[in-house]
Amino acid sequence: MQYGNNFGSYNINGVVSEQQQLQKQVIERGRFINEVDEAQVRKVITIAEDARKELFKDEDPMDKWVNVNGIPFQVVGLYRFENEGEGGMMQRSPVFIPLSAAQRVFNAQRDVDQIMFSFSDATLPGSEMAEQRARHTLARLHNFDPTDERALWLENNVENVSTFNGVFGGISAFIWFIGIGSLVAGIVGIGNIMLIVVKDRTREIGIRKALGATPANVIGQILLEAVFVTALFGYLGLALGVFLLEGLASVIPGSAMFRNPTIDLGVALWALFAMLVAGALAGYFPARRAAAIRPIEALRDE
């Protein structure tokens, strides 16, 4: 595509007006390809924001004429996908012209290389039923065996979503495993630290008990210290994780798969709660050991 001295390479899709219902192009300005464009074989084109920036810079693209493989087309619309990055990660968004114009201008006669359709039952069995009906219908019209996988290629987006969900479910399970393992390792580490603290403060604990401190007082003090240490460094780790995600979000290009990575507030609150519980568990056994210290033995401790 060319406008003035500016050039760009884009996928040029000849479409009918129903295309917008299937791919959810959101019109920012102007309009999408319509039935009148198709019927009158109009040389009109709808472009995306990346094409506008590359070809028109700071100019208003509406009603301007661009050369598409040397053929002038008038810009009638500027769109974006409902789901950002639908054009593909690190790829330019396609541009759209009427199917009839694409067939006539580029000498494609009545050729169609892709058919997109939706169906009412969006479940996996429903999508497979729709796929089989489409295959058998086309096989009957074009005289090929519907069981011949080489005759027709079908892409089932519902099946693709199911596969991706399975993959990401496995990744999530692995991340949970790593997170729980890290939490257990932290509990063990804090428990060992508190055992050392109790051993080093045996005389202090003995003096407190000799002055009237109850076992509940001693257990409360040790548990409080364990929870404080866990909460403090757990919160610092959470804050570092948020800063890391914000840094990644600023450099990762927008796409449907990876876009604006964030931490859900509910997950963060549950993580903090889990850390508090882990701190309490880590301090419980050292606290029981401290509460069991006899004052006389503690005062003799060197």
N, C-alpha and C positions, 0 to 999 in steps of 0.2 A: 504494500500500500504506500502511496505517495501523496503528500500535500506540500506544494511548493518545493523547497529543498530538503524536506524531511521525509525519511523513509522508515518503514517498519514491516516486519514479517509476522503475520497472524494467520491462524486457522480461519478460513472464510467458509462459513456454513450457510448453505442454501436451505431455508426452513419455511415451514408454513406457520400460520399464526398460533396454532395450538402448542407450538414449542414452548412458549412462555409458561404454560400451565404445568409442563413437565419438569422444566429446569428451574423454575421460580426466579426468572430474571426480574429484578425490581427496577423500574424505570425511574431514573433520577430527573431526566429532562426529556421533553419530546415524547416519543412513543416507540412501541415495538413494531415489528413487521405485522401488517394486518391482511385481511382477506382481499381488500381492494388492491393492495400492492401485488398480491399473488395473481389476481384475475387480470390486471392490466399490465403485468410484467414490468412493473416500475423498477427503475435503477435507483433504489434507496438502500440505505445501510444503517444499522444500529451498532454503535461501538461502545466499548467499556472505557473506564477511567484511564487505564494504562495507555490505550491507543490515543486518547485525547491528549495526554501529557506529551507523548512522544511525537505525534504528528502536528498538533496545533499549539503546543507550548501554552502561552497565555491567551490565545485567541479563543473566541466563542465558536465551537464547532458546528452549532446548529445551522442547518441549511447550506453549509459549505459543501463543495464538491471535492471528492478525493478520487485518485486513480487506483482502481483495484485490478492489478495485473494489466494496467494500461487502459482500462475501461472506466469512465467517470461514473461515480455513484454519489448521490446526495445524502448527507448525514441527516437523519430524521429523529434519532434518539440516542440517549446516553444511558447505559444501564449498569447495574451491579448485580451480582448473584445474591439471593437471599442468604445463602451460606457462603461467607467469604472464603476465597481460595478454591471455589468450585472449578475454576479453570485449570487447577493443578498447581502443586507447589512449585515455585520458582518458574512458572510458565506464564505466558501472556494469555489474557482472556481472548476467546474467539470473538469474531465479528459476524453479524448476521445480515443476510440479504434474502430476498424472496426466492423460494425454490425455483419458480418458473423463470426468473431472471437468470439464476445460476445455470439452469439447463440450456437456456437459449444463448446467453452471452458466451459461455465457456464450452459450447458445442457438446453438451452432455445429453442432448436429445431428451428422452424421458427417463434417463437412468436415475435410480435412487440407491444410494449405498448404505443407508441406515434408516431403520424404522424404530421409533421409540413409542412405547405405550405404557399405560398404567392399568391397574385392576383394582377391584373393590376389596378383595380379601388380601390384606397385606401380611398375612402369616406366611411362613415358609411353605407349608403344603399348598396354600392358595396360589403362591407365586409359581410353584412347580406345575400346578394344574394349568395356569395361564400360559406358561412356557410351552407345555405340551400342546395346548390348543393352537397357539401361534405356529408351532412347528408343523402340525398336521394341516392347518389351513394353507400355509405357503407350499407345503409338499403337494397338496392337491392342485393348487393353481399352477405350479411350475414343474410338475411331473418328476419329483425325486422321492426317494425312499426316506420317510421321516426318521428312520433309525440311523441314517447315514450322517454321522457327526461332521463329516467334511463338507457336506452340501450347504449347511447353514450354521452360522455362529451366533449363539444367543448369550447375552450377558444378563444374569439375574441379579439385580442390585440387592434384593432382599436376602438372597443366599450370600452375597458378598458381605452384607452387614452382619449376618449371623456368623460368618467366618471371622470377621474382624472382632466381633464381640467376644468370640471364644479366645482369640489371641490376646486381646487386651485383658480379658478375665484372668488368663494365665499369668500375664505380667503383673496384674494387681495382686494375685495370690502370692506371687514371688516377693513382691514388695512388702506385703503384710508379713510374710515369713521373716524377711530381713529385719523389719521393724520390731516384731515381737522378739526375735533373737537379740537385737541390740538392747531392748528393754530388759530382758532377762540378764544379759551381761552387765548392764548398769546396776540392776538389783544386787547381783553378786558382788560387784565392785564396791558399792556403797555399804553393803553389809559387812564386808571385810574391813572397810575403813572404820565403821562404827565399832567393830570388835576391837580394833587397835585403840580407838579412842577410849573405850570402856576400860581396857587393860591399863592404859597410861593414866587414867583418872581414878584408879581404884581407891587411893587414899582419900581423894576429894569426895567420892561417893560415900565412903565409910564415914567421913566426918559429917556429911549431910544427914546420913541416917542416924548417927549418934546424937545429932542435935534435934532429931524428931521428924525427919523427912520420911514419908511413907513410901512403900514400894510403888504406889501409883504416881507419886511425885517424881521418882527416879525414872520410871518408864515414860512418863509424859515428857520429861526433859530430853531423853535420848530420841524419842520419836519425833519431837519437834525439830531437833537438830537434823535428823535424817530427812524429814520432809522439806525443811528449808533448803538444804543442799540440793536435793533432787529438783525442787521447784525452780530454784535460781538457775541452775545450769540447764535444766530442761527448757525453761523460757528463753534463755540465751540461744540454745540450739534451734528452737522454733523461729526466733527472730532472724537468725542467720539463714535459715531455710527460706523464709519469706523474702529476704533481700536477694538471695540467689535466684529465686523464681522471677522476681521483678527485673533483675539483670538479664535473665534469659529472655523474658518477654519483650525486652527492648531491642534484642538483636535477632530473634527468630522471626522470619518472614511470615506474614499471615497466610494461613492455609486452613482447609477444612479439618485436617487431622491434628495439626499442632498450631494452636492459636491461643494467645493470652493465657499461659499457664498460671494458675492461681491455687491457693489453699482455701478450701471451703471452711467457713467459720465454725460450722458444726464439728468438722473433723479436728480443727485446732483446739476447740474446747474439750472434746473427748480425749485428745492427746494430753492436754494439761491435766485432766482428771486422772488419766491412766498413770501419769508421772507421779501425781500425789499419792495414789494408791501404792505404786511401786516403792516410793520413798517410805511409806508407812510399813510395808512388808519388809523392806531392807533393814529398817531400824527395830523391828519387833523382837527378833531373837537376841540381838545385842542388848536391847532394853531389858528383856527377861533375865539375861545373865547379870546385868548390873543390879537389878532389883533383888537377886538372890544373894548378893554379897553380904556377908555378916560384918557388922561394924568392927568387931574386935580383930578379925582376920585382916580387914582392910587397913586398919591403923598399923598393923605389923608389917604390911606389904612394903617392900623396898623398891 
